[in-house]
């Protein structure tokens, strides 16, 4: 897997990107990469660190930078989820009749995109 386009730190063997921690060596095809959601999974981190050929100092630095960049998400509290289900805590209502404007123009030529105008 190629490196993510958002690169925050590059070491000798590892890089911290928008996808998490990625091995710079592309011959590994993303086998050792760690996604952002799993940065705080200590078992996974230790298993990746124990692999043969892993530069431990570089991996530890990448892990430190990644954990600073992507802080751990708070675990969802089951009590709060239960209160939301009972209706004690109100959830903001999003109007389904007004869709959010989305501009999808990445990777396309501008001359082939549909034109739009704001009319008064």
CNS distance restraints for C-alpha pairs under 8 A (distance, minus, plus):
assign (resid   1 and name CA) (resid  26 and name CA) 6.74 0.50 0.50
assign (resid   1 and name CA) (resid  29 and name CA) 4.84 0.50 0.50
assign (resid   1 and name CA) (resid  30 and name CA) 5.00 0.50 0.50
assign (resid   2 and name CA) (resid  26 and name CA) 6.63 0.50 0.50
assign (resid   2 and name CA) (resid  29 and name CA) 7.68 0.50 0.50
assign (resid   2 and name CA) (resid  30 and name CA) 7.78 0.50 0.50
assign (resid   3 and name CA) (resid   7 and name CA) 7.95 0.50 0.50
assign (resid   3 and name CA) (resid  17 and name CA) 7.31 0.50 0.50
assign (resid   3 and name CA) (resid  22 and name CA) 6.85 0.50 0.50
assign (resid   3 and name CA) (resid  24 and name CA) 7.37 0.50 0.50
assign (resid   4 and name CA) (resid  17 and name CA) 5.80 0.50 0.50
assign (resid   4 and name CA) (resid  18 and name CA) 6.08 0.50 0.50
assign (resid   4 and name CA) (resid  19 and name CA) 6.11 0.50 0.50
assign (resid   5 and name CA) (resid  17 and name CA) 7.35 0.50 0.50
assign (resid   5 and name CA) (resid  18 and name CA) 7.29 0.50 0.50
assign (resid   6 and name CA) (resid  17 and name CA) 5.35 0.50 0.50
assign (resid   6 and name CA) (resid  18 and name CA) 5.09 0.50 0.50
assign (resid   7 and name CA) (resid  15 and name CA) 7.16 0.50 0.50
assign (resid   7 and name CA) (resid  16 and name CA) 6.11 0.50 0.50
assign (resid   7 and name CA) (resid  17 and name CA) 4.28 0.50 0.50
assign (resid   7 and name CA) (resid  18 and name CA) 6.52 0.50 0.50
assign (resid   8 and name CA) (resid  15 and name CA) 7.55 0.50 0.50
assign (resid   8 and name CA) (resid  16 and name CA) 5.50 0.50 0.50
assign (resid   8 and name CA) (resid  17 and name CA) 5.50 0.50 0.50
assign (resid   8 and name CA) (resid  18 and name CA) 7.62 0.50 0.50
assign (resid   9 and name CA) (resid  15 and name CA) 5.54 0.50 0.50
assign (resid   9 and name CA) (resid  16 and name CA) 5.05 0.50 0.50
assign (resid   9 and name CA) (resid  17 and name CA) 7.12 0.50 0.50
assign (resid   9 and name CA) (resid  62 and name CA) 7.48 0.50 0.50
assign (resid   9 and name CA) (resid  65 and name CA) 7.51 0.50 0.50
assign (resid  10 and name CA) (resid  14 and name CA) 6.30 0.50 0.50
assign (resid  10 and name CA) (resid  15 and name CA) 4.35 0.50 0.50
assign (resid  10 and name CA) (resid  16 and name CA) 6.48 0.50 0.50
assign (resid  11 and name CA) (resid  15 and name CA) 5.85 0.50 0.50
assign (resid  11 and name CA) (resid  58 and name CA) 6.28 0.50 0.50
assign (resid  11 and name CA) (resid  62 and name CA) 7.36 0.50 0.50
assign (resid  12 and name CA) (resid  24 and name CA) 7.81 0.50 0.50
assign (resid  12 and name CA) (resid  58 and name CA) 6.71 0.50 0.50
assign (resid  13 and name CA) (resid  23 and name CA) 6.01 0.50 0.50
assign (resid  13 and name CA) (resid  24 and name CA) 5.49 0.50 0.50
assign (resid  13 and name CA) (resid  25 and name CA) 6.99 0.50 0.50
assign (resid  13 and name CA) (resid  54 and name CA) 7.86 0.50 0.50
assign (resid  13 and name CA) (resid  55 and name CA) 6.86 0.50 0.50
assign (resid  13 and name CA) (resid  58 and name CA) 6.64 0.50 0.50
assign (resid  13 and name CA) (resid  59 and name CA) 7.61 0.50 0.50
assign (resid  14 and name CA) (resid  21 and name CA) 6.80 0.50 0.50
assign (resid  14 and name CA) (resid  22 and name CA) 5.79 0.50 0.50
assign (resid  14 and name CA) (resid  23 and name CA) 4.61 0.50 0.50
assign (resid  14 and name CA) (resid  24 and name CA) 5.35 0.50 0.50
assign (resid  14 and name CA) (resid  58 and name CA) 6.65 0.50 0.50
assign (resid  14 and name CA) (resid  59 and name CA) 6.33 0.50 0.50
assign (resid  14 and name CA) (resid  62 and name CA) 6.43 0.50 0.50
assign (resid  15 and name CA) (resid  21 and name CA) 5.78 0.50 0.50
assign (resid  15 and name CA) (resid  22 and name CA) 5.32 0.50 0.50
assign (resid  15 and name CA) (resid  23 and name CA) 6.26 0.50 0.50
assign (resid  15 and name CA) (resid  24 and name CA) 6.25 0.50 0.50
assign (resid  15 and name CA) (resid  62 and name CA) 6.50 0.50 0.50
assign (resid  16 and name CA) (resid  20 and name CA) 5.73 0.50 0.50
assign (resid  16 and name CA) (resid  21 and name CA) 4.68 0.50 0.50
assign (resid  16 and name CA) (resid  22 and name CA) 6.34 0.50 0.50
assign (resid  16 and name CA) (resid  62 and name CA) 6.12 0.50 0.50
assign (resid  16 and name CA) (resid  65 and name CA) 7.20 0.50 0.50
assign (resid  16 and name CA) (resid  66 and name CA) 5.92 0.50 0.50
assign (resid  17 and name CA) (resid  21 and name CA) 6.23 0.50 0.50
assign (resid  17 and name CA) (resid  22 and name CA) 7.00 0.50 0.50
assign (resid  18 and name CA) (resid  36 and name CA) 7.84 0.50 0.50
assign (resid  19 and name CA) (resid  34 and name CA) 7.98 0.50 0.50
assign (resid  19 and name CA) (resid  35 and name CA) 5.69 0.50 0.50
assign (resid  19 and name CA) (resid  36 and name CA) 5.94 0.50 0.50
assign (resid  20 and name CA) (resid  33 and name CA) 7.45 0.50 0.50
assign (resid  20 and name CA) (resid  34 and name CA) 5.74 0.50 0.50
assign (resid  20 and name CA) (resid  35 and name CA) 4.65 0.50 0.50
assign (resid  20 and name CA) (resid  36 and name CA) 4.43 0.50 0.50
assign (resid  20 and name CA) (resid  39 and name CA) 7.34 0.50 0.50
assign (resid  20 and name CA) (resid  66 and name CA) 6.72 0.50 0.50
assign (resid  21 and name CA) (resid  33 and name CA) 5.66 0.50 0.50
assign (resid  21 and name CA) (resid  34 and name CA) 5.12 0.50 0.50
assign (resid  21 and name CA) (resid  35 and name CA) 6.59 0.50 0.50
assign (resid  21 and name CA) (resid  36 and name CA) 7.53 0.50 0.50
assign (resid  21 and name CA) (resid  62 and name CA) 6.86 0.50 0.50
assign (resid  21 and name CA) (resid  63 and name CA) 7.23 0.50 0.50
assign (resid  21 and name CA) (resid  66 and name CA) 6.89 0.50 0.50
assign (resid  22 and name CA) (resid  30 and name CA) 6.95 0.50 0.50
assign (resid  22 and name CA) (resid  32 and name CA) 7.13 0.50 0.50
assign (resid  22 and name CA) (resid  33 and name CA) 4.50 0.50 0.50
assign (resid  22 and name CA) (resid  34 and name CA) 6.51 0.50 0.50
assign (resid  23 and name CA) (resid  28 and name CA) 7.64 0.50 0.50
assign (resid  23 and name CA) (resid  30 and name CA) 6.88 0.50 0.50
assign (resid  23 and name CA) (resid  32 and name CA) 6.54 0.50 0.50
assign (resid  23 and name CA) (resid  33 and name CA) 6.04 0.50 0.50
assign (resid  26 and name CA) (resid  30 and name CA) 7.17 0.50 0.50
assign (resid  28 and name CA) (resid  32 and name CA) 7.34 0.50 0.50
assign (resid  32 and name CA) (resid  48 and name CA) 6.36 0.50 0.50
assign (resid  34 and name CA) (resid  38 and name CA) 6.38 0.50 0.50
assign (resid  34 and name CA) (resid  39 and name CA) 6.44 0.50 0.50
assign (resid  34 and name CA) (resid  45 and name CA) 7.85 0.50 0.50
assign (resid  35 and name CA) (resid  39 and name CA) 6.47 0.50 0.50
assign (resid  36 and name CA) (resid  70 and name CA) 7.01 0.50 0.50
assign (resid  38 and name CA) (resid  44 and name CA) 7.67 0.50 0.50
assign (resid  39 and name CA) (resid  45 and name CA) 7.22 0.50 0.50
assign (resid  39 and name CA) (resid  63 and name CA) 7.67 0.50 0.50
assign (resid  39 and name CA) (resid  66 and name CA) 7.63 0.50 0.50
assign (resid  39 and name CA) (resid  67 and name CA) 6.88 0.50 0.50
assign (resid  40 and name CA) (resid  45 and name CA) 7.81 0.50 0.50
assign (resid  40 and name CA) (resid  67 and name CA) 7.72 0.50 0.50
assign (resid  40 and name CA) (resid  72 and name CA) 6.73 0.50 0.50
assign (resid  41 and name CA) (resid  45 and name CA) 6.31 0.50 0.50
assign (resid  42 and name CA) (resid  46 and name CA) 6.03 0.50 0.50
assign (resid  43 and name CA) (resid  47 and name CA) 6.16 0.50 0.50
assign (resid  44 and name CA) (resid  48 and name CA) 6.24 0.50 0.50
assign (resid  45 and name CA) (resid  49 and name CA) 6.13 0.50 0.50
assign (resid  46 and name CA) (resid  50 and name CA) 6.07 0.50 0.50
assign (resid  47 and name CA) (resid  51 and name CA) 6.63 0.50 0.50
assign (resid  48 and name CA) (resid  54 and name CA) 7.98 0.50 0.50
assign (resid  49 and name CA) (resid  54 and name CA) 6.36 0.50 0.50
assign (resid  49 and name CA) (resid  56 and name CA) 6.38 0.50 0.50
assign (resid  49 and name CA) (resid  59 and name CA) 7.04 0.50 0.50
assign (resid  50 and name CA) (resid  54 and name CA) 7.28 0.50 0.50
assign (resid  54 and name CA) (resid  59 and name CA) 7.38 0.50 0.50
assign (resid  55 and name CA) (resid  59 and name CA) 6.10 0.50 0.50
assign (resid  56 and name CA) (resid  60 and name CA) 6.03 0.50 0.50
assign (resid  57 and name CA) (resid  61 and name CA) 6.28 0.50 0.50
assign (resid  58 and name CA) (resid  62 and name CA) 6.18 0.50 0.50
assign (resid  59 and name CA) (resid  63 and name CA) 6.07 0.50 0.50
assign (resid  60 and name CA) (resid  64 and name CA) 6.15 0.50 0.50
assign (resid  61 and name CA) (resid  65 and name CA) 6.22 0.50 0.50
assign (resid  62 and name CA) (resid  66 and name CA) 5.98 0.50 0.50
assign (resid  63 and name CA) (resid  67 and name CA) 6.03 0.50 0.50
assign (resid  64 and name CA) (resid  68 and name CA) 6.27 0.50 0.50
assign (resid  65 and name CA) (resid  69 and name CA) 6.11 0.50 0.50
assign (resid  66 and name CA) (resid  70 and name CA) 5.88 0.50 0.50
assign (resid  67 and name CA) (resid  71 and name CA) 5.54 0.50 0.50
assign (resid  67 and name CA) (resid  72 and name CA) 7.42 0.50 0.50
assign (resid  76 and name CA) (resid  80 and name CA) 7.76 0.50 0.50
assign (resid  76 and name CA) (resid  81 and name CA) 7.61 0.50 0.50
assign (resid  77 and name CA) (resid  81 and name CA) 6.48 0.50 0.50
assign (resid  78 and name CA) (resid  82 and name CA) 6.13 0.50 0.50
assign (resid  79 and name CA) (resid  83 and name CA) 6.22 0.50 0.50
assign (resid  80 and name CA) (resid  84 and name CA) 6.19 0.50 0.50
assign (resid  81 and name CA) (resid  85 and name CA) 6.26 0.50 0.50
assign (resid  82 and name CA) (resid  86 and name CA) 6.30 0.50 0.50
assign (resid  83 and name CA) (resid  87 and name CA) 6.23 0.50 0.50
assign (resid  83 and name CA) (resid  88 and name CA) 5.33 0.50 0.50
assign (resid  83 and name CA) (resid  89 and name CA) 5.92 0.50 0.50
assign (resid  84 and name CA) (resid  88 and name CA) 5.94 0.50 0.50
assign (resid  84 and name CA) (resid  89 and name CA) 4.93 0.50 0.50
assign (resid  84 and name CA) (resid  90 and name CA) 6.64 0.50 0.50
assign (resid  84 and name CA) (resid  91 and name CA) 7.22 0.50 0.50
assign (resid  95 and name CA) (resid  99 and name CA) 7.92 0.50 0.50
assign (resid 105 and name CA) (resid 109 and name CA) 7.88 0.50 0.50
assign (resid 105 and name CA) (resid 110 and name CA) 7.60 0.50 0.50
assign (resid 105 and name CA) (resid 113 and name CA) 7.49 0.50 0.50
assign (resid 108 and name CA) (resid 112 and name CA) 7.39 0.50 0.50
assign (resid 108 and name CA) (resid 113 and name CA) 7.44 0.50 0.50
assign (resid 109 and name CA) (resid 113 and name CA) 6.94 0.50 0.50
